[in-house]
Amino acid sequence: MAKGSYFAKHIAQQENGESVSKRIQLPKILISEEAKFFFEQGQVLLIDKPLHWTSFDVVRKIRSTLKIKKVGHAGTLDPLATGLLIVCTGKFTKKINEYMAQVKEYTGTFTLGATTPTYDKESTPENYKAYAHITEQEIKVATQKFLGEISQYPPIYSAIKKEGVALYELARRGEEVELKVRTVKINELEITGVKLPVVSFRVICGTGTYIRSLAHDMGYVLGCGAYLSELRRTKIGEMNVNDGKTMEGFMEHLANISTNSIV
């Protein structure tokens, strides 16, 4: 893979045969001292993370705009995922672990008939197998194997760290990566639509669950392989992405509170 930021890698891949998408451009905002103090005292921000942004891209942009050091997120979303990212600022960064421990809801799709090394669309599909014979009923029955507490291997390309280095970095270097099974909890797994080879789903799960691994394991159980093709986080605990702001909306909000008094 190409060196540099995730988005640079994504563009390099697209230029090798896929359509090139544009990254959103955000305006520069001059933050007032009053607004800066407001966020230093501690705020919880609900951000609808854009496609192709890493979770840290969001944190870095907010941190640099607010000109404060204490900014962090409560649970990583992959670059190819969108949806709810809880960002805490100032004194409220102490709440991050509390939010990370809450159950999460996702919607998305997985595609049958192949696997990918990353378990999602970031890498090229391989190991193609027939899928047309699989029925919707068989897919729904397969979900029963993933309810409750289950054992799950994380993807090799994940942010889990070994001796301070993320596994995805080791994997990209070609180094051997030893995966350890984890116990995770799936509260609900609903198939919401089937249009082969694409299967739509909704899942409610506990912390530490990899939806990429869930898609991969569903493909294994069905005997045809599968990879995650779309993912959106819709809820964390009682917090809903519908109550969040896009990055453009958040920057507009910052511009407004920097030019008006904060109540």
N, C-alpha and C positions, 0 to 999 in steps of 0.2 A: 504494500500500500504506500501511497505517497506520503512524504513527510509533511509536517506542519499541522495546522488546526484540522479539526474534523471536517469543517466546511470545505477547506481546500482539498482534502482527500475526496470528498463527495463530488466536487466540481471536476476533479481529475478523472474520476470514474465515469461521470456523465459525458465528458468530452471524448471518451473512448467508445461512444456509440449510443448514449442516452441523451434525452433532451436536457438542456442545462436550465436549472431553476435559479431564480434570483433570491438572494437573501434580503430580508427586510432591512431598510435603512432607517435608523432612528435619529431624530434631531438631537443636537447638543443642548442641554438645559443648564442654565445658570441658577444654582440653588441658593436661596436666601439663607442667612444665618439662622433665622427663625425656623425654617423648614428643616435645616440640618439638625438643629437641636431636637426638633420634634421626633425625628427618626432615631437619633441617638438615645432618646429616652425609652425606645422600644416599640416596634410596630410589627404586626403580623400581616404580611402581604400575600394575597391569593393571586398568583400569576398563571395565565393560560400559556404554557410554554409553546413557543413556535416550533414547527418542524425544522429539523437540521440544526437547531441550537442544542448544545450540551446544557445540562443543568448549571454547570459552572459558568457558561457564557452569560446566563441570566444573572447570576450572582455578581459576576465581574462587572457587567454593565450597570447594575444598580449601585454597586459599591463605588465605582468610579464617578457615577453621576451625583450620588449623595455626598461624596468626599468623606465617608466614614469607613473605618476598618471593620467594624463588627457587622458583617452581613453573611448569612448562611442559609442553606436550604434544608428542608426536612424530608429527604428521600429522593434519590437520583431517578431521573427519567432519561432513557436512552435518546440519542439525537433523532432517531427515526420515530420517536413517540411524541405525542402532543398531550396537552391537558394540564391538570392541576399540579402546580409546584408551589408549596408553601415556603415563603422566604421570610426569615426573621431578621430584624435589624436591632442594633444597639443592645440594650439590656435584655431584650426578648430572645436573643440567641440562646439563652439558657433553657428555653422551651423546646428547642429543636428535638431532643430525644423523646419528649412527651408526644410530639406530633408523629414522629417516626414510628412509634409503637402502635399507632392506631390502624384499624383495618382500612383497606383501600378497595375501591371499585374501579374496574377497567372495562372498556369495551374495545372491540377490535376484530380482526380477521386473521385466520391462518390459511395458508394455501397448501393443499394436498398434492402429493405426487413427486416430491423432491425434498431434499434437505439442503441446508447451507451451513458452512463452518461456524458462522456467528449466530445461527438459529433464527436470523431475520433477513431482511433485504439488503443489509449492508454488504453481504458477500454473494457470490454467484451461486445459483442453484446447481445441485449435482445429485448423483444417485437417483435418477429419474425412475419412477415406477408407475404402473397403471393404477388409476384411481376411479375410473368411470363406473366400476361395479359396486362401489361403496354407497350404501343407502343412508338417508338422513336418520333412520331409526338406529342403524349401526353406530353412527357418530354420537347420537344421544346416549346410547347404552355405554359407549366407551367413556363418557364423562363421569360415570359412576365410580370408576377406578381412581378418580382424582379428588374425591370429596373427603373432608375431614383432614386429619393429620397424615401427611404423606412424606415419603423420602424423595428428595429431588437433588439432582446434580446441577450446579450452576453452569452456564455456558463457559467454554474456555475463554471466549472473548467477553470478559466481565470486569467490573471495577473492583472486585475482591482483591485484596492485596496480599502478596507473599513477600515477607521481609521488606515491606515498604514499597514494593513495586506492584502496580496493577497487573492482574493476570493477562489482560488484553495486550499489554506492552510486551510481556514475555512471549505470548503466542505470536505476535507480529515479528518478533526477533527469531522465531523458529525454535525457541527453547521449549523443552519438555515441561508441560504443565500438569501437575497432579491435582485432580479435583477431589474434593471431599464431599460426601453426601450430607445434605442438610435436611432437617425436619421442618416442614412448613405446613401451614394450615389453609385449606381451601374451604371457605364457608359456603359459597354457591358457585356453580358453573353451569350457565345456561347457554344452549345453542339457540341463537336468535334468527338464523337464516342460513340456508344452504343453497349455493349456486356453484356447483362444482366447476373448478377445483377450490373455490373460495368458500370458507365457512365463517360465519359471523358469530360472535360470542359476547357474553357479559360474565365477568367473574368478580367475586368479592373474596378477598384473601387477606391473610395476615402478613406481618412485616417479613421481609427477606425472601418473598416469593418471586421467582423469575418467570414472567409470563412467556418469555422466549423458550424457556425450558419446558413449560407446560405445553406449548404448541408442538415442540419437538417430540415430547413424550406421547402426545396424542397421535402423532403420525406414526410412531413406533407401534403403539397398540393397534392401530388400524392397519398396519402392515404396508403402508404406502409412503411413509415419510411425510413430513410437514414442516413448514417454517412460518414464523410470524410475519405477516405482510402489512399489518396496520395495528396501531395501539394508541389508545387515548385514556388517560387517567381522569375519571370523572368525579371521584370523591375520595377524601381522606377523613375518616371519622364522620363528623357532621358537616364538614366543609365541602362545598360543591363548586365545581369549575364554573358553573353558571353565575356564581357570585364573584368570580375573579375578573381580572383585567388582562387584556392582551398587553404585550410590551408597548405597542403604540399607545394604547389607552392609558397605561401607567405613566408613560412619559408625558402625555398630555395632562394627566392629573398633577404631576410634579410641577409642570409649567404653571398650572393654575394656582397651586398653593404657594408657589414662590412669588407670585405677583399679588396675592391677596392674603389677608390675615388668616391664620389658622385658628379655628374655634375649637 
